Amino acid sequence: MDTRTTLLSAALALGLAASADAQDAPAAHISVTVGKPTFVHQLRYEVMYSEKPFELATIYYYDNGLYKIVSPGEDHYGVYLVMGKMTDAFYAISYLSLPSDDWGGNVARHDLRFDSRRQVFEQQALSHEDQNIPPQRGSFVQSTHSHADPAQIAWEQP
């Protein structure tokens, strides 16, 4: 299967189709190349953000910096950058979500620090609507995945 997907065929899945402006210009579309599947994090939040009280979330990573996150209340894409390696004892990941309904049609930034030895993480988030999100934390399990087509990934209760 070709992993290069135009948003015309995946606009609902990726939520990237640009809306027409006030002058009714045609919607623009972009293409996103999905990398090869790598890791997956299953997160369990112990301290949550009150606006997003989802205890569980799963993040699927691709080798070109694309991710997809699903939870009982989220389903969106974004890009990430790892500081260190996801196989290190300690590493950090910065995430920038793509505009989605999950964040009021805008973006959000999340910075997570992972301690693989204790399997815990700390998170600091920032959104367009709330620039004072309190720190969050929890535990995680890391594994690999083989979902070449992230559009097929949906939330599943572990």
C-alpha positions as CSV (number, residue, x, y, z in Angstrom):
1,M,0.0,0.0,0.0
2,D,1.3,3.5,-0.9
3,T,1.7,5.5,2.3
4,R,1.6,8.8,0.5
5,T,-1.9,10.1,1.0
6,T,-3.5,13.2,-0.4
7,L,-5.9,15.0,2.0
8,L,-8.6,14.9,-0.6
9,S,-9.0,11.2,0.1
10,A,-8.1,11.5,3.8
11,A,-9.4,14.9,4.9
12,L,-11.6,13.4,7.6
13,A,-8.8,11.2,8.9
14,L,-6.1,13.8,9.0
15,G,-8.2,16.9,9.5
16,L,-5.8,18.9,7.4
17,A,-8.0,20.3,4.6
18,A,-7.8,24.0,4.7
19,S,-11.1,25.8,4.8
20,A,-12.2,28.4,2.2
21,D,-11.6,32.0,3.2
22,A,-14.3,34.7,3.3
23,Q,-14.0,35.0,-0.5
24,D,-15.0,31.4,-1.1
25,A,-11.6,30.4,-2.5
26,P,-11.3,26.6,-3.2
27,A,-10.0,24.6,-0.2
28,A,-6.3,23.9,-0.5
29,H,-5.0,20.4,0.0
30,I,-1.6,19.2,1.1
31,S,0.1,15.8,0.9
32,V,1.7,14.1,3.9
33,T,4.0,11.2,3.6
34,V,3.6,8.7,6.4
35,G,6.9,7.2,7.5
36,K,7.6,3.7,8.7
37,P,5.9,2.6,11.9
38,T,8.3,2.7,14.9
39,F,7.2,2.9,18.5
40,V,4.0,3.3,20.4
41,H,3.4,4.7,23.9
42,Q,0.5,3.8,26.0
43,L,0.1,6.6,28.5
44,R,-1.8,6.4,31.8
45,Y,-2.2,9.9,33.4
46,E,-2.2,10.2,37.2
47,V,-2.4,14.0,37.1
48,M,-4.6,15.2,34.3
49,Y,-5.6,18.5,32.7
50,S,-9.2,19.3,33.7
51,E,-10.2,20.2,30.1
52,K,-8.9,16.9,28.8
53,P,-9.6,14.4,31.6
54,F,-8.7,11.3,29.6
55,E,-6.7,8.9,31.8
56,L,-5.5,6.7,28.9
57,A,-4.0,7.7,25.6
58,T,-2.0,5.9,22.9
59,I,0.6,7.6,20.7
60,Y,1.7,5.9,17.4
61,Y,5.1,7.1,16.1
62,Y,6.4,7.1,12.5
63,D,10.1,7.5,11.6
64,N,9.7,10.8,9.7
65,G,8.4,12.7,12.8
66,L,4.6,12.1,12.3
67,Y,2.5,10.8,15.2
68,K,-1.1,10.0,15.8
69,I,-2.7,10.1,19.2
70,V,-5.9,8.4,20.2
71,S,-7.8,8.3,23.5
72,P,-11.4,8.3,24.6
73,G,-11.6,11.9,23.6
74,E,-8.8,12.6,21.2
75,D,-7.9,11.5,17.7
76,H,-5.5,13.7,15.8
77,Y,-2.1,13.9,14.1
78,G,1.0,16.0,14.7
79,V,4.7,16.1,14.4
80,Y,7.3,15.3,17.0
81,L,11.0,15.6,17.7
82,V,12.9,13.3,20.1
83,M,15.7,14.7,22.3
84,G,17.9,11.7,22.8
85,K,16.7,8.3,21.6
86,M,13.5,6.5,22.5
87,T,15.7,3.6,23.6
88,D,17.6,5.7,26.2
89,A,16.9,5.5,29.9
90,F,15.9,9.2,29.8
91,Y,14.7,11.1,26.8
92,A,12.2,13.9,25.9
93,I,9.8,14.5,23.1
94,S,8.3,17.7,21.9
95,Y,5.0,17.4,20.1
96,L,3.1,19.9,17.9
97,S,-0.4,18.8,17.0
98,L,-1.8,19.7,13.6
99,P,-5.0,21.8,13.7
100,S,-7.8,19.6,14.9
101,D,-11.2,19.7,16.5
102,D,-9.5,18.3,19.6
103,W,-7.9,21.7,20.2
104,G,-10.7,24.0,18.9
105,G,-9.4,23.9,15.3
106,N,-6.0,25.1,16.4
107,V,-2.7,23.5,17.5
108,A,-1.3,22.5,20.9
109,R,2.3,21.9,22.1
110,H,3.3,19.1,24.5
111,D,6.7,18.5,26.0
112,L,7.1,15.1,27.7
113,R,10.1,13.8,29.6
114,F,10.3,10.0,29.9
115,D,12.1,7.9,32.5
116,S,12.3,4.4,31.0
117,R,13.8,2.9,34.1
118,R,10.8,3.8,36.2
119,Q,8.3,3.9,33.3
120,V,7.0,7.4,34.2
121,F,6.6,10.6,32.3
122,E,6.1,14.3,33.1
123,Q,4.3,16.6,30.7
124,Q,3.9,20.3,30.1
125,A,1.4,21.5,27.6
126,L,0.5,24.8,25.9
127,S,-2.6,25.4,23.8
128,H,-3.8,28.4,21.8
129,E,-6.8,28.7,24.2
130,D,-4.9,27.9,27.5
131,Q,-1.4,29.0,27.9
132,N,-1.3,28.1,31.6
133,I,-2.0,24.3,31.6
134,P,-0.6,22.8,34.8
135,P,2.0,20.1,34.7
136,Q,0.8,16.5,34.2
137,R,2.3,13.2,34.9
138,G,1.8,9.5,34.7
139,S,3.2,6.1,33.7
140,F,3.8,4.6,30.3
141,V,4.5,1.4,28.4
142,Q,6.5,1.5,25.2
143,S,6.4,-1.1,22.5
144,T,6.6,-1.2,18.7
145,H,3.8,-1.2,16.1
146,S,3.2,-2.1,12.5
147,H,0.3,0.2,11.6
148,A,1.5,1.5,8.2
149,D,-1.8,3.4,7.6
150,P,-2.5,5.6,10.6
151,A,-6.0,6.5,9.2
152,Q,-7.0,2.9,10.3
153,I,-6.0,3.5,13.9
154,A,-8.9,4.1,16.3
155,W,-9.1,4.1,20.1
156,E,-9.2,0.7,21.7
157,Q,-9.5,0.3,25.4
158,P,-6.4,-1.6,26.6
